[in-house]
């Protein structure tokens, strides 16, 4: 049993923690803090999303809000249709990559991006004080069903300069694993319109996850097997709400989610409007190398989509994202988007006439090591942070998000998790041995 609220919204286990009353309270509070205007609502494929959607829509209507209902849709689709409309905000009903016993709500502002830290605090304050009025006898909001949300999203991606300029595919086979969730229809449809042939491995839209839904290598063995068995050009995996993209090359091997943002950045630098880039502190420095080669700068932001988006807006970045497989391309909309990622990366492959493994082989190679340790309190992390800063005086240090220490060819990032009582330690270096050495250096400080 768990209940988590953060800059990524609300997510909780079903029945005991995510009750109908909790859903109604958060929906009503959200309606109270938003400016006037309709609210977009969509959900990922989880079966529990239907009853949550019913409560959210009913609550918003009673609060006098008109609702634009997308039904099952990816979170980036919900973001796009909010940003490019007169909507006041949106609620995406999803627990992202969490297991099936979870669900939740992501809250988006008028610009289609997640509420930032200040806006979240305002929302939570209203919820906790129950300082909102659910009943509205004056006017009940109306529901507008949006049946072409996926088509609108695909059209936006196909219209991007990078995508439009690339030649069409020639029927190469692509295998899709959408964990039977919100990407089940939009991902295959985009690939078909790009000229590929599609084999749906897990893309029936039932919301029944065939495996652990987080798109990491250990959860994608069946996709790799299918790519090899079908002699496919590559495989595509997305998480339940479709904001993270992981690719499998033609040999059936995962290229690693870190390479998603690196290849998308390479595509924009090679085929689109070049400029500065923003990624979070825990993202591979391959992105830095790609951007530097074109004469631009990579900026770092705190972990969390909204933090990356805000930094991108501040520096007017052309592309950004996170190493977990999230691509943010403002030319389409300001949110992590697997559909955009597919459009950009496959355009690079077709333009350069290379396979996915060949495209990856052209990137610099680093080894990344990730670990975590228990953390009992925020005060403990304060002491750890000071110790790490003092001990890494030979590095360039940032304390914007924990401690990020960088050298010319390696880095280590130490931070307290936003959602768990743990300390995350991530290091990247030219070799695995050197990355482990950095992690062990930090671990020994903490242990001491």
ZAZA-612702 format. One record per residue (C-alpha): residue number from 1; residue in three letters; chain; x, y, z. Coordinates in Angstrom, 1 decimal, padded with zeros to 4 digits, always signed. Example, Ala and Ser with C-alpha at 12.3 -4.5 7.8 and 13.67 -1.06 7.14 Angstrom:
residues 2
[1 "ALA" "A" [+012.3 -004.5 +007.8]]
[2 "SER" "A" [+013.7 -001.1 +007.1]]
This chain:
residues 448
[1 "UNK" "A" [+000.0 +000.0 +000.0]]
[2 "UNK" "A" [+001.4 +003.4 -001.0]]
[3 "UNK" "A" [+000.3 +006.9 -001.7]]
[4 "UNK" "A" [+002.7 +009.3 -003.5]]
[5 "UNK" "A" [+002.3 +012.9 -004.6]]
[6 "UNK" "A" [+005.1 +014.8 -006.2]]
[7 "UNK" "A" [+005.9 +017.1 -009.2]]
[8 "UNK" "A" [+004.8 +014.1 -011.3]]
[9 "UNK" "A" [+001.3 +014.2 -009.9]]
[10 "UNK" "A" [-000.5 +011.7 -007.7]]
[11 "UNK" "A" [-000.2 +007.9 -007.8]]
[12 "UNK" "A" [-001.3 +005.3 -005.4]]
[13 "UNK" "A" [-002.2 +001.6 -005.0]]
[14 "UNK" "A" [-005.8 +000.8 -005.7]]
[15 "UNK" "A" [-008.7 +000.2 -003.2]]
[16 "UNK" "A" [-006.9 +001.1 +000.0]]
[17 "UNK" "A" [-005.2 +004.3 -001.1]]
[18 "UNK" "A" [-006.7 +005.5 -004.4]]
[19 "UNK" "A" [-010.4 +005.6 -003.3]]
[20 "UNK" "A" [-013.3 +007.3 -005.2]]
[21 "UNK" "A" [-013.3 +010.0 -002.5]]
[22 "UNK" "A" [-009.6 +010.8 -003.0]]
[23 "UNK" "A" [-010.1 +011.0 -006.8]]
[24 "UNK" "A" [-013.1 +013.3 -006.4]]
[25 "UNK" "A" [-011.2 +015.6 -003.9]]
[26 "UNK" "A" [-008.2 +016.0 -006.1]]
[27 "UNK" "A" [-010.4 +016.6 -009.2]]
[28 "UNK" "A" [-012.5 +019.2 -007.4]]
[29 "UNK" "A" [-009.4 +021.0 -006.0]]
[30 "UNK" "A" [-007.8 +021.1 -009.5]]
[31 "UNK" "A" [-011.0 +022.6 -010.9]]
[32 "UNK" "A" [-010.8 +025.2 -008.1]]
[33 "UNK" "A" [-007.2 +026.3 -008.8]]
[34 "UNK" "A" [-007.4 +026.5 -012.6]]
[35 "UNK" "A" [-008.4 +029.6 -014.6]]
[36 "UNK" "A" [-011.7 +029.5 -016.4]]
[37 "UNK" "A" [-011.9 +027.2 -019.4]]
[38 "UNK" "A" [-012.6 +023.5 -020.4]]
[39 "UNK" "A" [-010.5 +020.7 -018.9]]
[40 "UNK" "A" [-009.0 +017.9 -021.0]]
[41 "UNK" "A" [-009.3 +014.4 -019.5]]
[42 "UNK" "A" [-007.7 +011.1 -020.8]]
[43 "UNK" "A" [-006.5 +007.9 -019.3]]
[44 "UNK" "A" [-004.0 +005.1 -020.0]]
[45 "UNK" "A" [-005.2 +001.6 -020.7]]
[46 "UNK" "A" [-005.4 +000.2 -017.1]]
[47 "UNK" "A" [-008.9 -001.2 -016.5]]
[48 "UNK" "A" [-009.1 +000.9 -013.3]]
[49 "UNK" "A" [-008.8 +004.0 -015.4]]
[50 "UNK" "A" [-012.4 +003.7 -016.5]]
[51 "UNK" "A" [-014.0 +004.2 -013.0]]
[52 "UNK" "A" [-011.5 +006.9 -012.2]]
[53 "UNK" "A" [-012.3 +008.7 -015.4]]
[54 "UNK" "A" [-016.1 +008.5 -014.5]]
[55 "UNK" "A" [-015.5 +010.1 -011.1]]
[56 "UNK" "A" [-013.1 +012.8 -012.5]]
[57 "UNK" "A" [-015.5 +013.7 -015.3]]
[58 "UNK" "A" [-018.5 +013.8 -013.0]]
[59 "UNK" "A" [-016.7 +015.9 -010.4]]
[60 "UNK" "A" [-015.5 +018.4 -013.0]]
[61 "UNK" "A" [-019.0 +018.7 -014.5]]
[62 "UNK" "A" [-020.6 +019.3 -011.1]]
[63 "UNK" "A" [-017.9 +022.0 -010.5]]
[64 "UNK" "A" [-019.2 +023.7 -013.6]]
[65 "UNK" "A" [-016.4 +022.7 -015.9]]
[66 "UNK" "A" [-016.8 +021.6 -019.5]]
[67 "UNK" "A" [-014.8 +018.4 -020.2]]
[68 "UNK" "A" [-013.0 +017.4 -023.4]]
[69 "UNK" "A" [-012.9 +013.7 -023.0]]
[70 "UNK" "A" [-010.2 +011.7 -025.0]]
[71 "UNK" "A" [-010.8 +008.3 -023.4]]
[72 "UNK" "A" [-007.8 +006.1 -023.7]]
[73 "UNK" "A" [-004.9 +008.3 -024.8]]
[74 "UNK" "A" [-001.2 +008.7 -024.2]]
[75 "UNK" "A" [-000.1 +011.4 -021.8]]
[76 "UNK" "A" [+001.7 +013.3 -024.5]]
[77 "UNK" "A" [-001.5 +013.2 -026.6]]
[78 "UNK" "A" [-003.3 +014.8 -023.7]]
[79 "UNK" "A" [-000.5 +017.4 -023.3]]
[80 "UNK" "A" [-000.6 +018.3 -027.0]]
[81 "UNK" "A" [-004.3 +018.7 -027.2]]
[82 "UNK" "A" [-004.2 +021.0 -024.1]]
[83 "UNK" "A" [-001.2 +023.1 -025.3]]
[84 "UNK" "A" [-002.7 +023.6 -028.7]]
[85 "UNK" "A" [-006.2 +024.6 -027.6]]
[86 "UNK" "A" [-008.1 +027.0 -025.3]]
[87 "UNK" "A" [-008.2 +024.4 -022.5]]
[88 "UNK" "A" [-007.4 +025.6 -019.0]]
[89 "UNK" "A" [-005.6 +022.4 -018.1]]
[90 "UNK" "A" [-005.8 +018.7 -018.1]]
[91 "UNK" "A" [-005.9 +015.5 -016.0]]
[92 "UNK" "A" [-004.1 +012.4 -017.3]]
[93 "UNK" "A" [-005.3 +009.3 -015.4]]
[94 "UNK" "A" [-002.2 +007.1 -015.2]]
[95 "UNK" "A" [+000.4 +005.7 -012.9]]
[96 "UNK" "A" [+003.0 +005.8 -015.7]]
[97 "UNK" "A" [+005.3 +002.8 -015.5]]
[98 "UNK" "A" [+004.1 +001.6 -012.1]]
[99 "UNK" "A" [+002.7 -002.0 -011.9]]
[100 "UNK" "A" [-001.0 -002.8 -012.5]]
[101 "UNK" "A" [-002.1 -002.4 -008.9]]
[102 "UNK" "A" [-001.3 +001.3 -009.2]]
[103 "UNK" "A" [-003.1 +004.2 -010.8]]
[104 "UNK" "A" [-003.0 +008.0 -010.4]]
[105 "UNK" "A" [-003.5 +011.4 -011.9]]
[106 "UNK" "A" [-001.1 +013.8 -013.6]]
[107 "UNK" "A" [-002.1 +017.5 -013.5]]
[108 "UNK" "A" [-001.3 +019.7 -016.5]]
[109 "UNK" "A" [-001.6 +023.5 -016.6]]
[110 "UNK" "A" [-002.9 +025.8 -019.4]]
[111 "UNK" "A" [+000.3 +025.2 -021.4]]
[112 "UNK" "A" [-000.1 +021.4 -021.3]]
[113 "UNK" "A" [+002.9 +020.9 -018.9]]
[114 "UNK" "A" [+003.0 +019.4 -015.5]]
[115 "UNK" "A" [+002.3 +021.7 -012.6]]
[116 "UNK" "A" [+005.6 +023.0 -011.2]]
[117 "UNK" "A" [+006.6 +022.9 -007.5]]
[118 "UNK" "A" [+004.7 +026.1 -006.6]]
[119 "UNK" "A" [+001.5 +025.1 -008.4]]
[120 "UNK" "A" [+001.6 +021.7 -006.9]]
[121 "UNK" "A" [+001.9 +023.2 -003.4]]
[122 "UNK" "A" [-001.2 +025.4 -004.1]]
[123 "UNK" "A" [-003.2 +022.3 -005.3]]
[124 "UNK" "A" [-002.2 +020.2 -002.3]]
[125 "UNK" "A" [-003.0 +023.1 +000.1]]
[126 "UNK" "A" [-006.5 +023.3 -001.4]]
[127 "UNK" "A" [-006.9 +019.5 -001.1]]
[128 "UNK" "A" [-005.6 +019.2 +002.4]]
[129 "UNK" "A" [-007.8 +022.1 +003.6]]
[130 "UNK" "A" [-010.8 +020.9 +001.6]]
[131 "UNK" "A" [-011.1 +024.5 +000.6]]
[132 "UNK" "A" [-013.0 +023.9 -002.6]]
[133 "UNK" "A" [-016.6 +023.6 -003.5]]
[134 "UNK" "A" [-017.7 +020.5 -005.3]]
[135 "UNK" "A" [-021.3 +021.3 -005.8]]
[136 "UNK" "A" [-022.3 +024.0 -008.3]]
[137 "UNK" "A" [-026.1 +024.4 -008.6]]
[138 "UNK" "A" [-025.8 +027.2 -011.2]]
[139 "UNK" "A" [-024.5 +025.2 -014.2]]
[140 "UNK" "A" [-023.4 +021.7 -014.9]]
[141 "UNK" "A" [-020.5 +021.3 -017.3]]
[142 "UNK" "A" [-020.9 +019.5 -020.5]]
[143 "UNK" "A" [-018.8 +016.7 -022.1]]
[144 "UNK" "A" [-017.3 +016.9 -025.5]]
[145 "UNK" "A" [-016.0 +013.6 -026.8]]
[146 "UNK" "A" [-012.8 +013.9 -028.9]]
[147 "UNK" "A" [-012.6 +010.9 -031.1]]
[148 "UNK" "A" [-009.6 +011.9 -033.3]]
[149 "UNK" "A" [-007.0 +012.7 -030.6]]
[150 "UNK" "A" [-004.5 +010.2 -031.9]]
[151 "UNK" "A" [-005.0 +011.4 -035.5]]
[152 "UNK" "A" [-004.3 +015.0 -034.4]]
[153 "UNK" "A" [-001.2 +013.9 -032.6]]
[154 "UNK" "A" [+000.1 +011.9 -035.5]]
[155 "UNK" "A" [-000.6 +014.8 -037.9]]
[156 "UNK" "A" [+001.5 +017.1 -035.7]]
[157 "UNK" "A" [+004.4 +014.7 -035.8]]
[158 "UNK" "A" [+004.3 +014.1 -039.5]]
[159 "UNK" "A" [+004.3 +017.9 -040.1]]
[160 "UNK" "A" [+007.6 +018.4 -038.2]]
[161 "UNK" "A" [+010.4 +019.5 -040.6]]
[162 "UNK" "A" [+012.7 +016.7 -039.4]]
[163 "UNK" "A" [+010.1 +014.1 -040.2]]
[164 "UNK" "A" [+008.7 +015.6 -043.3]]
[165 "UNK" "A" [+012.1 +015.9 -044.9]]
[166 "UNK" "A" [+013.0 +012.2 -044.6]]
[167 "UNK" "A" [+012.2 +009.6 -047.2]]
[168 "UNK" "A" [+009.4 +007.2 -046.5]]
[169 "UNK" "A" [+010.2 +003.7 -045.2]]
[170 "UNK" "A" [+009.9 +000.8 -047.7]]
[171 "UNK" "A" [+007.8 -001.5 -045.7]]
[172 "UNK" "A" [+010.4 -002.6 -043.2]]
[173 "UNK" "A" [+008.9 -004.6 -040.4]]
[174 "UNK" "A" [+008.7 -003.1 -036.9]]
[175 "UNK" "A" [+007.6 -005.0 -033.7]]
[176 "UNK" "A" [+005.6 -003.0 -031.2]]
[177 "UNK" "A" [+005.3 -003.6 -027.4]]
[178 "UNK" "A" [+002.9 -001.0 -025.9]]
[179 "UNK" "A" [+002.1 -003.3 -022.9]]
[180 "UNK" "A" [-001.4 -003.4 -024.3]]
[181 "UNK" "A" [-002.0 +000.2 -023.0]]
[182 "UNK" "A" [-002.4 +003.7 -024.4]]
[183 "UNK" "A" [+000.2 +003.4 -027.1]]
[184 "UNK" "A" [-001.5 +000.3 -028.6]]
[185 "UNK" "A" [-003.0 +002.1 -031.6]]
[186 "UNK" "A" [-001.2 +005.4 -032.0]]
[187 "UNK" "A" [+002.3 +003.8 -032.2]]
[188 "UNK" "A" [+001.4 +001.3 -034.9]]
[189 "UNK" "A" [-000.6 +003.9 -036.8]]
[190 "UNK" "A" [+002.3 +006.3 -036.9]]
[191 "UNK" "A" [+004.7 +003.6 -038.1]]
[192 "UNK" "A" [+002.3 +002.7 -040.9]]
[193 "UNK" "A" [+002.0 +006.3 -042.0]]
[194 "UNK" "A" [+005.8 +006.5 -042.1]]
[195 "UNK" "A" [+005.9 +003.5 -044.5]]
[196 "UNK" "A" [+006.7 +000.6 -042.1]]
[197 "UNK" "A" [+004.9 -002.7 -041.7]]
[198 "UNK" "A" [+003.9 -003.4 -038.1]]
[199 "UNK" "A" [+003.7 -006.6 -036.0]]
[200 "UNK" "A" [+001.8 -006.0 -032.8]]
[201 "UNK" "A" [+003.4 -008.0 -030.0]]
[202 "UNK" "A" [+001.6 -006.5 -027.1]]
[203 "UNK" "A" [-000.7 -003.8 -028.4]]
[204 "UNK" "A" [-004.3 -004.9 -028.0]]
[205 "UNK" "A" [-005.5 -001.9 -025.9]]
[206 "UNK" "A" [-006.8 -004.2 -023.1]]
[207 "UNK" "A" [-004.7 -002.5 -020.4]]
[208 "UNK" "A" [-003.7 -006.0 -019.2]]
[209 "UNK" "A" [+000.1 -005.8 -018.8]]
[210 "UNK" "A" [+001.9 -008.9 -020.3]]
[211 "UNK" "A" [+005.0 -008.1 -018.2]]
[212 "UNK" "A" [+006.4 -005.5 -015.8]]
[213 "UNK" "A" [+005.4 -002.3 -017.6]]
[214 "UNK" "A" [+008.6 -000.3 -017.1]]
[215 "UNK" "A" [+010.4 -000.4 -020.5]]
[216 "UNK" "A" [+013.8 -001.5 -019.2]]
[217 "UNK" "A" [+016.0 -004.2 -020.8]]
[218 "UNK" "A" [+015.1 -006.9 -018.3]]
[219 "UNK" "A" [+011.4 -006.4 -019.1]]
[220 "UNK" "A" [+011.8 -006.5 -022.9]]
[221 "UNK" "A" [+013.2 -009.9 -023.6]]
[222 "UNK" "A" [+010.1 -011.0 -025.5]]
[223 "UNK" "A" [+010.3 -008.0 -027.7]]
[224 "UNK" "A" [+013.9 -008.8 -028.5]]
[225 "UNK" "A" [+013.0 -012.4 -029.3]]
[226 "UNK" "A" [+010.2 -011.3 -031.6]]
[227 "UNK" "A" [+012.5 -008.9 -033.5]]
[228 "UNK" "A" [+014.9 -011.7 -034.1]]
[229 "UNK" "A" [+012.2 -014.2 -035.0]]
[230 "UNK" "A" [+010.5 -011.8 -037.4]]
[231 "UNK" "A" [+013.7 -010.5 -038.9]]
[232 "UNK" "A" [+012.4 -007.0 -038.1]]
[233 "UNK" "A" [+014.2 -003.8 -038.7]]
[234 "UNK" "A" [+013.8 -002.8 -035.0]]
[235 "UNK" "A" [+011.4 -003.0 -032.1]]
[236 "UNK" "A" [+009.5 -000.2 -030.3]]
[237 "UNK" "A" [+008.6 -000.3 -026.6]]
[238 "UNK" "A" [+006.6 +002.4 -024.7]]
[239 "UNK" "A" [+005.4 +002.6 -021.2]]
[240 "UNK" "A" [+001.7 +002.5 -020.2]]
[241 "UNK" "A" [+001.1 +006.2 -020.8]]
[242 "UNK" "A" [+003.4 +006.5 -023.8]]
[243 "UNK" "A" [+005.8 +009.2 -022.7]]
[244 "UNK" "A" [+008.9 +007.0 -022.6]]
[245 "UNK" "A" [+010.5 +005.3 -025.6]]
[246 "UNK" "A" [+012.9 +002.4 -025.7]]
[247 "UNK" "A" [+014.1 +000.8 -029.0]]
[248 "UNK" "A" [+015.4 -002.7 -029.8]]
[249 "UNK" "A" [+017.9 -002.9 -032.7]]
[250 "UNK" "A" [+017.7 -005.4 -035.6]]
[251 "UNK" "A" [+019.7 -007.9 -033.6]]
[252 "UNK" "A" [+017.1 -008.0 -030.8]]
[253 "UNK" "A" [+019.2 -006.0 -028.4]]
[254 "UNK" "A" [+017.9 -003.0 -026.4]]
[255 "UNK" "A" [+020.0 +000.0 -027.4]]
[256 "UNK" "A" [+019.4 +001.5 -023.9]]
[257 "UNK" "A" [+016.9 +004.1 -022.9]]
[258 "UNK" "A" [+019.7 +006.7 -022.6]]
[259 "UNK" "A" [+020.4 +006.5 -026.3]]
[260 "UNK" "A" [+016.8 +007.5 -027.1]]
[261 "UNK" "A" [+017.4 +011.1 -026.2]]
[262 "UNK" "A" [+020.9 +011.0 -027.8]]
[263 "UNK" "A" [+019.6 +009.7 -031.1]]
[264 "UNK" "A" [+016.6 +012.2 -031.1]]
[265 "UNK" "A" [+019.1 +015.0 -030.4]]
[266 "UNK" "A" [+021.3 +013.8 -033.3]]
[267 "UNK" "A" [+018.3 +013.8 -035.6]]
[268 "UNK" "A" [+017.4 +017.4 -034.7]]
[269 "UNK" "A" [+021.0 +018.6 -035.0]]
[270 "UNK" "A" [+021.4 +016.8 -038.4]]
[271 "UNK" "A" [+018.0 +017.6 -039.9]]
[272 "UNK" "A" [+016.3 +020.4 -038.0]]
[273 "UNK" "A" [+016.9 +023.7 -036.4]]
[274 "UNK" "A" [+020.1 +023.5 -034.3]]
[275 "UNK" "A" [+020.5 +025.1 -030.9]]
[276 "UNK" "A" [+021.1 +024.5 -027.2]]
[277 "UNK" "A" [+019.8 +021.4 -025.5]]
[278 "UNK" "A" [+018.6 +020.6 -021.9]]
[279 "UNK" "A" [+018.7 +017.2 -020.2]]
[280 "UNK" "A" [+018.5 +016.3 -016.5]]
[281 "UNK" "A" [+021.6 +015.7 -014.4]]
[282 "UNK" "A" [+021.2 +011.9 -014.5]]
[283 "UNK" "A" [+021.2 +011.7 -018.4]]
[284 "UNK" "A" [+024.2 +010.4 -020.4]]
[285 "UNK" "A" [+026.9 +012.8 -021.5]]
[286 "UNK" "A" [+026.6 +011.3 -025.0]]
[287 "UNK" "A" [+024.1 +014.1 -025.5]]
[288 "UNK" "A" [+026.8 +016.7 -024.6]]
[289 "UNK" "A" [+029.1 +015.2 -027.1]]
[290 "UNK" "A" [+026.5 +015.3 -029.9]]
[291 "UNK" "A" [+025.6 +018.9 -029.1]]
[292 "UNK" "A" [+029.2 +020.1 -028.8]]
[293 "UNK" "A" [+030.0 +018.6 -032.2]]
[294 "UNK" "A" [+027.5 +021.0 -033.7]]
[295 "UNK" "A" [+028.8 +024.0 -031.7]]
[296 "UNK" "A" [+026.0 +024.3 -029.1]]
[297 "UNK" "A" [+025.7 +023.8 -025.4]]
[298 "UNK" "A" [+024.0 +021.2 -023.2]]
[299 "UNK" "A" [+022.4 +022.6 -020.1]]
[300 "UNK" "A" [+021.4 +020.4 -017.1]]
[301 "UNK" "A" [+018.2 +020.6 -015.1]]
[302 "UNK" "A" [+016.9 +018.8 -012.0]]
[303 "UNK" "A" [+015.3 +015.4 -012.4]]
[304 "UNK" "A" [+011.6 +015.7 -013.3]]
[305 "UNK" "A" [+009.9 +016.5 -016.6]]
[306 "UNK" "A" [+008.7 +019.9 -015.5]]
[307 "UNK" "A" [+012.2 +020.9 -014.3]]
[308 "UNK" "A" [+013.6 +020.1 -017.8]]
[309 "UNK" "A" [+010.8 +021.9 -019.5]]
[310 "UNK" "A" [+011.2 +025.1 -017.4]]
[311 "UNK" "A" [+015.0 +025.1 -018.2]]
[312 "UNK" "A" [+014.3 +024.5 -021.9]]
[313 "UNK" "A" [+012.0 +027.5 -021.9]]
[314 "UNK" "A" [+014.6 +029.6 -020.1]]
[315 "UNK" "A" [+017.4 +028.9 -022.6]]
[316 "UNK" "A" [+015.1 +028.5 -025.6]]
[317 "UNK" "A" [+016.4 +024.9 -026.2]]
[318 "UNK" "A" [+015.5 +023.2 -029.5]]
[319 "UNK" "A" [+015.2 +019.8 -027.9]]
[320 "UNK" "A" [+015.6 +018.2 -024.4]]
[321 "UNK" "A" [+014.5 +015.3 -022.3]]
[322 "UNK" "A" [+015.6 +012.7 -019.8]]
[323 "UNK" "A" [+017.7 +009.5 -020.1]]
[324 "UNK" "A" [+014.8 +007.3 -019.1]]
[325 "UNK" "A" [+013.6 +007.4 -022.7]]
[326 "UNK" "A" [+011.8 +010.8 -022.6]]
[327 "UNK" "A" [+012.1 +013.1 -025.6]]
[328 "UNK" "A" [+010.8 +016.7 -025.4]]
[329 "UNK" "A" [+010.6 +018.6 -028.7]]
[330 "UNK" "A" [+008.9 +022.0 -028.4]]
[331 "UNK" "A" [+008.3 +022.2 -032.1]]
[332 "UNK" "A" [+005.5 +019.7 -031.4]]
[333 "UNK" "A" [+004.7 +020.3 -027.8]]
[334 "UNK" "A" [+006.4 +020.8 -024.4]]
[335 "UNK" "A" [+006.3 +017.3 -022.9]]
[336 "UNK" "A" [+008.0 +013.9 -023.0]]
[337 "UNK" "A" [+006.6 +012.1 -026.1]]
[338 "UNK" "A" [+007.4 +008.6 -027.4]]
[339 "UNK" "A" [+005.5 +009.4 -030.6]]
[340 "UNK" "A" [+007.7 +012.4 -031.3]]
[341 "UNK" "A" [+010.8 +010.3 -030.4]]
[342 "UNK" "A" [+009.7 +007.6 -033.0]]
[343 "UNK" "A" [+009.2 +010.3 -035.6]]
[344 "UNK" "A" [+012.6 +011.9 -035.0]]
[345 "UNK" "A" [+014.8 +008.8 -034.7]]
[346 "UNK" "A" [+013.3 +006.8 -037.6]]
[347 "UNK" "A" [+013.7 +009.9 -039.8]]
[348 "UNK" "A" [+017.4 +009.9 -038.9]]
[349 "UNK" "A" [+017.6 +006.2 -039.9]]
[350 "UNK" "A" [+015.8 +006.7 -043.2]]
[351 "UNK" "A" [+017.7 +009.9 -044.0]]
[352 "UNK" "A" [+021.1 +008.4 -043.4]]
[353 "UNK" "A" [+020.1 +005.0 -044.8]]
[354 "UNK" "A" [+021.5 +003.2 -041.7]]
[355 "UNK" "A" [+020.2 +000.5 -039.3]]
[356 "UNK" "A" [+019.5 +001.3 -035.7]]
[357 "UNK" "A" [+022.6 -000.5 -034.6]]
[358 "UNK" "A" [+024.7 +001.5 -037.1]]
[359 "UNK" "A" [+023.2 +004.7 -035.8]]
[360 "UNK" "A" [+024.1 +003.7 -032.3]]
[361 "UNK" "A" [+027.6 +002.7 -033.3]]
[362 "UNK" "A" [+028.2 +006.3 -034.5]]
[363 "UNK" "A" [+027.6 +007.6 -030.9]]
[364 "UNK" "A" [+030.3 +008.0 -028.3]]
[365 "UNK" "A" [+030.5 +005.1 -025.8]]
[366 "UNK" "A" [+030.3 +005.4 -022.1]]
[367 "UNK" "A" [+029.4 +003.0 -019.3]]
[368 "UNK" "A" [+026.7 +004.0 -016.7]]
[369 "UNK" "A" [+026.3 +002.5 -013.3]]
[370 "UNK" "A" [+023.2 +003.1 -011.1]]
[371 "UNK" "A" [+022.7 +002.1 -007.5]]
[372 "UNK" "A" [+020.6 +003.2 -004.5]]
[373 "UNK" "A" [+020.9 +003.2 -000.7]]
[374 "UNK" "A" [+018.5 +003.6 +002.1]]
[375 "UNK" "A" [+018.0 +007.2 +003.4]]
[376 "UNK" "A" [+016.2 +007.8 +006.7]]
[377 "UNK" "A" [+015.7 +011.5 +006.5]]
[378 "UNK" "A" [+016.3 +014.7 +004.5]]
[379 "UNK" "A" [+018.7 +015.9 +007.2]]
[380 "UNK" "A" [+020.9 +012.8 +006.6]]
[381 "UNK" "A" [+021.1 +013.8 +003.0]]
[382 "UNK" "A" [+022.2 +017.3 +003.9]]
[383 "UNK" "A" [+025.2 +015.9 +005.7]]
[384 "UNK" "A" [+026.0 +013.5 +002.8]]
[385 "UNK" "A" [+025.7 +016.4 +000.3]]
[386 "UNK" "A" [+028.3 +018.5 +002.2]]
[387 "UNK" "A" [+030.6 +015.5 +002.6]]
[388 "UNK" "A" [+030.5 +014.7 -001.1]]
[389 "UNK" "A" [+031.0 +018.3 -002.2]]
[390 "UNK" "A" [+034.1 +018.6 +000.1]]
[391 "UNK" "A" [+035.5 +015.3 -001.1]]
[392 "UNK" "A" [+035.2 +016.0 -004.9]]
[393 "UNK" "A" [+037.0 +019.4 -005.0]]
[394 "UNK" "A" [+038.7 +018.4 -008.3]]
[395 "UNK" "A" [+035.4 +018.3 -010.1]]
[396 "UNK" "A" [+033.0 +020.9 -011.4]]
[397 "UNK" "A" [+030.1 +020.8 -008.9]]
[398 "UNK" "A" [+026.4 +021.7 -009.0]]
[399 "UNK" "A" [+024.1 +021.3 -006.0]]
[400 "UNK" "A" [+020.9 +022.3 -007.9]]
[401 "UNK" "A" [+019.7 +018.7 -007.6]]
[402 "UNK" "A" [+021.6 +016.8 -004.9]]
[403 "UNK" "A" [+025.3 +016.8 -006.0]]
[404 "UNK" "A" [+026.4 +016.6 -009.6]]
[405 "UNK" "A" [+030.2 +016.3 -010.0]]
[406 "UNK" "A" [+031.6 +016.4 -013.5]]
[407 "UNK" "A" [+035.0 +015.9 -015.0]]
[408 "UNK" "A" [+035.9 +016.2 -018.8]]
[409 "UNK" "A" [+035.0 +012.6 -019.5]]
[410 "UNK" "A" [+032.9 +011.4 -016.5]]
[411 "UNK" "A" [+030.4 +012.4 -013.9]]
[412 "UNK" "A" [+028.6 +011.2 -010.8]]
[413 "UNK" "A" [+025.1 +012.3 -009.5]]
[414 "UNK" "A" [+024.0 +011.8 -005.9]]
[415 "UNK" "A" [+020.5 +012.7 -005.0]]
[416 "UNK" "A" [+017.6 +011.9 -002.7]]
[417 "UNK" "A" [+014.7 +010.3 -004.5]]
[418 "UNK" "A" [+011.5 +012.4 -004.9]]
[419 "UNK" "A" [+009.3 +009.4 -004.3]]
[420 "UNK" "A" [+011.2 +006.9 -002.1]]
[421 "UNK" "A" [+013.3 +007.1 +001.1]]
[422 "UNK" "A" [+016.4 +006.2 -000.9]]
[423 "UNK" "A" [+019.6 +007.8 -002.1]]
[424 "UNK" "A" [+020.3 +007.4 -005.8]]
[425 "UNK" "A" [+023.9 +007.3 -007.0]]
[426 "UNK" "A" [+024.5 +007.3 -010.8]]
[427 "UNK" "A" [+027.9 +007.5 -012.5]]
[428 "UNK" "A" [+029.1 +007.5 -016.1]]
[429 "UNK" "A" [+032.6 +007.1 -017.3]]
[430 "UNK" "A" [+034.5 +005.7 -020.4]]
[431 "UNK" "A" [+034.6 +002.2 -018.9]]
[432 "UNK" "A" [+032.4 +000.2 -016.5]]
[433 "UNK" "A" [+035.4 -000.1 -014.1]]
[434 "UNK" "A" [+035.8 +003.6 -013.9]]
[435 "UNK" "A" [+032.1 +004.2 -013.4]]
[436 "UNK" "A" [+032.0 +001.6 -010.6]]
[437 "UNK" "A" [+035.0 +003.3 -009.1]]
[438 "UNK" "A" [+033.1 +006.6 -008.9]]
[439 "UNK" "A" [+030.0 +004.9 -007.3]]
[440 "UNK" "A" [+032.2 +003.1 -004.8]]
[441 "UNK" "A" [+034.0 +006.3 -003.9]]
[442 "UNK" "A" [+030.6 +007.9 -003.0]]
[443 "UNK" "A" [+029.4 +004.8 -001.3]]
[444 "UNK" "A" [+032.4 +004.5 +000.9]]
[445 "UNK" "A" [+031.9 +008.2 +002.0]]
[446 "UNK" "A" [+028.3 +007.4 +003.0]]
[447 "UNK" "A" [+029.3 +004.2 +004.8]]
[448 "UNK" "A" [+032.0 +006.0 +006.6]]
